[in-house]
Amino acid sequence: MGLSTHILDTSLGRPAAGVIVTLEREETNSWHILNTTQTDEDGRCKDLLGDFYKLIGGTYRIRFETAAYFASRSIPTLYPHIEIIFTITNPQEHYHIPLLLTANGYTTYRGS
């Protein structure tokens, strides 16, 4: 079905727009880049898989480039980038991997 993500800057109570996001898939103990995109004004990446890839079972990694986002707001951050690694067990389901972000912390969960 698909894969999506979004970022909410919980310190501001707003979406994190313009964050570079890279999706990778683990293949034989190395990572293969599938797509690089950025969050829209609502903090979402609806095209995370891009036009060339279909979701299949396996281990994936989403890398969020948070340093530039915080630098553009003149906010120092502890986390220059954040990586979320997760496993797709049923490619027929939709996987939504949100990131709740502050300059000094983050959390994630499987959304809907």
C-alpha positions as CSV (number, residue, x, y, z in Angstrom):
1,M,0.0,0.0,0.0
2,G,2.6,2.5,0.9
3,L,5.0,4.3,3.2
4,S,4.7,7.9,4.6
5,T,6.1,10.1,7.3
6,H,5.7,13.5,8.8
7,I,7.5,15.6,11.3
8,L,5.9,17.7,14.0
9,D,8.1,20.2,15.9
10,T,6.5,19.7,19.3
11,S,8.4,22.7,20.8
12,L,6.6,25.0,18.4
13,G,3.4,23.0,18.0
14,R,3.9,23.1,14.2
15,P,4.9,20.9,11.3
16,A,8.6,20.9,10.4
17,A,8.7,22.0,6.8
18,G,11.7,21.7,4.5
19,V,13.5,18.9,6.2
20,I,15.5,16.7,3.9
21,V,14.4,13.0,4.3
22,T,16.2,10.0,2.8
23,L,14.7,6.5,2.6
24,E,17.0,3.5,2.5
25,R,16.6,-0.3,2.4
26,E,19.0,-2.8,4.0
27,E,20.4,-5.2,1.4
28,T,23.1,-7.7,2.4
29,N,24.3,-5.7,5.5
30,S,24.5,-2.5,3.6
31,W,22.1,0.4,2.9
32,H,20.7,1.2,-0.5
33,I,19.2,4.7,-1.0
34,L,15.7,4.5,-2.5
35,N,14.8,8.2,-2.5
36,T,15.6,11.6,-1.1
37,T,12.9,14.2,-0.7
38,Q,11.9,16.9,1.7
39,T,8.9,17.6,3.9
40,D,6.2,19.9,2.5
41,E,4.7,22.9,4.4
42,D,2.6,20.5,6.4
43,G,5.7,18.5,7.5
44,R,4.7,15.5,5.3
45,C,6.5,13.3,2.8
46,K,3.8,11.7,0.7
47,D,6.2,10.5,-2.0
48,L,8.7,8.8,0.3
49,L,9.0,5.7,-2.0
50,G,9.3,7.9,-5.1
51,D,8.0,6.8,-8.5
52,F,10.3,3.9,-9.0
53,Y,10.0,1.7,-5.9
54,K,7.3,-0.6,-4.6
55,L,7.1,-1.4,-0.9
56,I,8.4,-4.9,-0.2
57,G,9.2,-6.7,3.0
58,G,12.5,-5.9,4.7
59,T,14.4,-3.5,6.9
60,Y,14.2,0.2,6.1
61,R,15.8,3.4,7.4
62,I,14.5,6.9,7.3
63,R,17.1,9.6,7.9
64,F,15.9,13.1,8.8
65,E,18.5,15.9,8.3
66,T,17.5,18.0,11.3
67,A,20.6,20.2,11.7
68,A,19.7,22.6,8.8
69,Y,16.1,22.8,10.0
70,F,17.2,24.0,13.5
71,A,20.0,26.1,12.1
72,S,17.5,28.0,10.0
73,R,15.7,28.9,13.2
74,S,19.0,29.8,15.1
75,I,18.3,26.9,17.5
76,P,21.2,24.7,18.6
77,T,20.4,21.0,18.4
78,L,21.7,17.8,20.0
79,Y,20.7,15.7,17.0
80,P,22.1,16.8,13.7
81,H,20.2,14.0,12.0
82,I,17.8,11.3,13.2
83,E,17.6,7.8,11.8
84,I,14.6,5.5,12.3
85,I,15.1,1.9,11.4
86,F,12.0,-0.3,11.1
87,T,10.8,-3.6,9.5
88,I,8.1,-4.0,6.9
89,T,6.5,-7.4,7.5
90,N,3.3,-7.0,5.4
91,P,3.8,-4.8,2.3
92,Q,0.0,-4.9,1.7
93,E,-0.4,-2.6,4.7
94,H,0.3,1.1,4.9
95,Y,3.2,2.1,7.1
96,H,3.2,5.6,8.5
97,I,6.4,6.5,10.5
98,P,6.0,10.0,12.2
99,L,8.7,11.9,14.0
100,L,7.9,14.2,17.0
101,L,10.8,16.5,17.3
102,T,12.4,19.1,19.5
103,A,16.0,20.4,19.5
104,N,17.0,18.1,22.4
105,G,14.7,15.1,21.9
106,Y,12.5,13.1,19.7
107,T,10.0,10.2,19.6
108,T,8.4,8.1,16.9
109,Y,5.6,5.5,16.6
110,R,3.7,3.6,13.9
111,G,0.9,5.9,12.9
112,S,-2.1,5.4,10.6
